[in-house]
């Protein structure tokens, strides 16, 4: 004869009660959490979703800057964009800028982070010097380097004994923007690398030293592999930011396109079409094209990262 204890009798009831209350708790948590994210969702819809949808609609019209008399013209704006040489030139300038900036800023940020991480005296001063340019507004950085690159009184030509027309020759104009961007924005990537370096366990280097590994071997076999994810993040962020270059380029050229349009980027060309030529519909169409390009780059980066993670398992 088996004896049934009160606990055995109550156990199924307790389990059922817990199961019944779990969805209720999740629903209640969702309701409470929704109030916290509601302000963000409202702002996101107001300043991101709505402008995007509005831009898509305008790209199919011949709207001007006044917004009056916008007629539906279908894909005419997109057909025109495919044959617009100025648009392709501007896209090429943005791509050229990106190809120069991304590898340089990645390597430079890593080297500066290594230096700041291993230096023993006045570490805070070195870190401050490397990061503080990033805090400057784009107009300040652009005006500063515009003065430094001045052919007559600029410090760059004077210190290095050059006579280079940095801002007035199409062969050097974009290079001047690249150098300005490296000085101005390297601090952000430097900070990411420095934080990642501080997270590497010290015992890994100690064990490598005991095995006879020199500094180069420790960096190649320990530091770089452990920084692979942060390097991918830096490259992705820099690609997306560099493709949208605008501020420093227009400031250094006094809000012009540069010599023979050498520094006219895609963003600048879009603004020129919308606010100088007053062709809001066409500007919306090329901005949508640019959005698709950037989205494709971001999705390609995510796909490569996922495949690499799956391949490493």
C-alpha positions in Angstrom: 0.0 0.0 0.0 1.4 3.4 -1.0 1.0 6.4 1.1 0.3 9.7 -0.6 1.8 12.7 1.1 0.3 16.2 1.0 3.3 17.4 -1.0 2.7 14.8 -3.7 -0.9 15.9 -4.0 -0.1 19.6 -4.2 2.9 19.3 -6.6 0.8 19.0 -9.8 -1.4 21.9 -8.8 1.6 24.0 -8.1 3.2 23.1 -11.4 -0.1 24.0 -13.2 -0.4 27.3 -11.4 3.2 28.2 -12.3 2.6 27.2 -15.9 -0.6 29.3 -16.0 1.1 32.3 -14.5 4.2 32.3 -16.7 2.3 33.7 -19.8 0.6 36.2 -17.6 4.0 37.3 -16.2 5.4 37.7 -19.7 2.4 39.7 -20.8 2.6 41.9 -17.8 6.4 42.4 -18.3 5.8 43.3 -22.0 3.1 45.8 -21.0 5.4 47.5 -18.5 8.4 47.4 -20.8 6.4 48.9 -23.7 6.0 52.1 -21.8 9.8 52.4 -21.5 10.5 51.9 -25.2 7.5 53.9 -26.4 9.3 57.3 -26.4 12.1 55.9 -28.5 9.7 54.2 -30.9 7.8 57.5 -31.4 10.9 59.4 -32.1 12.3 56.7 -34.3 9.1 56.6 -36.4 8.9 60.4 -36.5 12.5 61.1 -37.5 13.5 57.9 -39.3 10.6 55.9 -40.6 8.5 58.9 -41.8 11.3 60.7 -43.6 12.3 57.5 -45.3 8.7 56.8 -46.5 8.3 60.4 -47.5 11.6 60.3 -49.4 10.5 57.2 -51.3 7.3 58.9 -52.3 9.0 62.1 -53.4 11.5 60.1 -55.5 8.6 59.2 -57.8 7.6 62.8 -58.3 9.0 66.0 -59.8 8.6 67.9 -56.5 10.5 71.1 -56.1 11.7 72.7 -52.9 8.5 74.6 -52.4 6.5 71.3 -52.3 3.8 72.6 -54.6 2.7 70.9 -57.8 4.5 67.6 -57.3 3.4 65.3 -60.1 3.9 61.6 -60.2 6.5 60.7 -62.9 7.2 57.1 -62.1 10.8 55.9 -62.5 12.0 58.9 -64.5 14.2 60.1 -61.7 15.9 56.8 -61.4 16.4 56.5 -65.1 18.0 59.9 -65.1 20.2 59.0 -62.2 21.6 56.0 -64.1 22.8 58.3 -66.8 23.9 61.1 -64.5 27.7 61.4 -64.8 28.0 63.9 -62.0 26.3 61.4 -59.7 28.6 58.6 -60.6 31.6 60.9 -60.2 30.4 61.9 -56.7 29.9 58.3 -55.8 33.4 57.5 -57.1 34.8 60.3 -54.9 33.1 58.9 -51.8 34.3 55.4 -52.6 37.9 56.6 -53.2 37.8 58.5 -49.9 36.6 55.3 -48.2 39.3 53.1 -49.7 41.9 55.5 -48.4 40.5 56.2 -45.0 39.4 52.8 -43.8 42.7 50.8 -43.9 44.7 53.8 -42.7 42.5 54.6 -39.8 42.3 51.0 -38.7 46.1 50.5 -38.7 46.7 53.9 -37.1 44.1 53.4 -34.4 45.6 50.0 -33.5 49.2 51.3 -33.3 48.1 54.3 -31.1 46.2 52.0 -28.9 49.2 49.7 -28.5 51.4 52.6 -27.7 49.0 54.1 -25.1 48.4 50.6 -23.6 52.0 49.8 -23.0 53.4 53.2 -22.1 54.1 53.5 -18.4 54.4 57.2 -17.7 51.6 59.7 -18.1 49.2 57.3 -19.7 46.3 59.6 -19.2 48.1 62.4 -21.2 48.8 60.2 -24.2 45.2 58.9 -24.2 43.8 62.4 -24.0 46.1 63.6 -26.8 45.0 60.8 -29.1 41.3 61.1 -28.4 40.7 64.9 -27.9 40.6 65.7 -31.7 37.5 63.5 -32.0 35.6 65.9 -29.7 36.1 68.9 -32.0 33.2 69.9 -34.3 33.6 69.2 -37.9 33.7 72.9 -38.8 36.6 73.5 -36.4 38.6 70.6 -37.7 37.9 71.6 -41.3 38.8 75.2 -40.8 42.0 74.3 -38.8 43.3 72.0 -41.5 42.3 74.5 -44.2 44.7 76.9 -42.7 47.4 74.3 -42.2 47.1 73.3 -45.9 47.1 76.9 -47.2 49.7 77.0 -50.0 51.1 80.4 -48.9 51.0 80.5 -45.1 50.1 77.0 -44.2 52.2 75.1 -41.7 52.4 71.9 -43.6 54.2 73.3 -46.6 56.4 75.5 -44.3 57.5 72.7 -42.0 58.2 70.1 -44.7 59.6 72.6 -47.2 56.9 71.8 -49.8 55.1 73.9 -52.4 52.1 71.7 -52.8 48.7 73.2 -53.7 46.8 71.0 -51.4 43.4 72.6 -51.8 43.5 74.0 -55.3 44.8 71.0 -57.2 42.5 68.1 -58.0 45.4 65.6 -57.4 45.8 66.7 -53.8 42.4 68.0 -52.7 40.9 64.7 -51.7 44.2 63.6 -50.1 44.0 66.7 -47.9 40.5 65.7 -46.8 41.8 62.2 -46.0 44.6 63.5 -43.8 42.2 65.8 -42.0 39.8 62.9 -41.4 42.5 60.7 -40.1 43.6 63.3 -37.5 40.1 64.2 -36.6 38.3 60.8 -36.3 41.1 58.3 -35.3 40.3 58.9 -31.6 37.1 56.9 -31.7 38.6 53.8 -33.2 41.6 54.2 -30.9 39.3 54.2 -27.9 37.6 50.9 -29.1 41.0 49.2 -29.6 42.3 50.5 -26.2 39.3 49.1 -24.4 39.7 45.7 -26.2 43.4 45.6 -25.3 42.6 46.2 -21.7 40.3 43.2 -21.7 42.9 40.7 -22.9 43.9 38.5 -19.9 47.5 39.2 -18.8 48.2 35.5 -18.1 48.1 34.7 -21.8 51.1 37.0 -22.4 52.9 35.6 -19.3 52.4 32.0 -20.5 53.7 33.0 -24.0 56.8 34.6 -22.4 57.5 31.4 -20.5 57.3 29.5 -23.8 59.9 31.8 -25.3 57.6 33.9 -27.5 59.0 37.4 -28.3 57.0 40.6 -28.6 56.2 40.1 -32.3 55.0 36.5 -31.8 52.8 37.6 -28.8 51.2 40.3 -31.0 50.6 38.0 -34.0 49.4 35.0 -32.1 47.6 36.5 -29.1 46.8 40.2 -29.6 45.6 40.2 -33.2 43.4 37.1 -33.0 41.7 38.3 -29.8 41.1 41.7 -31.5 39.5 40.2 -34.6 36.0 41.1 -33.6 36.8 44.7 -32.6 38.7 45.1 -35.9 35.7 44.0 -37.8 33.6 46.5 -35.9 36.0 49.3 -36.6 36.1 48.5 -40.3 32.4 48.3 -40.6 31.8 51.6 -38.7 34.5 53.4 -40.7 33.1 52.2 -44.1 29.6 53.4 -43.2 30.9 56.7 -41.9 33.4 57.3 -44.8 30.8 56.7 -47.5 28.8 59.5 -45.9 31.6 62.0 -45.8 30.5 65.6 -46.2 31.3 68.0 -43.4 35.1 68.3 -43.6 35.1 68.2 -47.4 32.8 71.2 -47.9 34.3 73.2 -45.1 37.8 72.9 -46.4 36.6 73.9 -49.9 34.5 76.9 -48.6 31.3 74.9 -49.3 32.3 74.3 -52.9 32.9 71.1 -54.9 36.7 71.6 -54.9 39.0 71.9 -57.9 37.2 70.4 -60.9 34.7 68.8 -58.5 37.4 66.6 -57.0 36.0 66.7 -53.5 32.3 66.6 -54.4 31.0 63.6 -52.5 27.7 61.8 -52.9 26.0 63.5 -50.0 27.1 66.9 -51.2 25.8 66.3 -54.7 22.5 65.2 -53.2 22.2 68.4 -51.2 23.2 70.5 -54.3 20.4 68.9 -56.3 17.8 69.4 -53.6 18.7 72.8 -52.2 20.6 74.5 -55.1 18.9 73.1 -58.1 15.6 72.8 -56.1 15.0 69.3 -57.5 13.7 67.6 -54.4 12.2 64.7 -56.3 15.5 63.9 -58.1 17.5 64.5 -54.9 15.2 62.0 -53.1 15.7 59.4 -55.8 19.5 59.6 -55.6 19.4 59.5 -51.8 17.3 56.3 -52.0 20.0 54.9 -54.3 22.7 55.8 -51.8 20.6 54.3 -49.0 20.4 51.0 -50.9 24.1 51.0 -51.4 24.9 51.6 -47.8 22.3 49.0 -46.7 23.9 46.5 -49.1 27.3 47.2 -47.6 26.0 46.7 -44.0 24.2 43.5 -45.0 27.3 42.1 -46.7 29.3 42.8 -43.6 26.7 41.0 -41.4 26.7 38.0 -43.8 30.5 37.7 -43.8 30.6 37.9 -40.1 28.0 35.2 -39.7 29.7 32.9 -42.1 33.0 33.4 -40.3 31.5 32.7 -37.0 29.8 29.6 -38.3 33.0 28.4 -40.0 34.9 28.8 -36.7 32.6 26.5 -34.8 
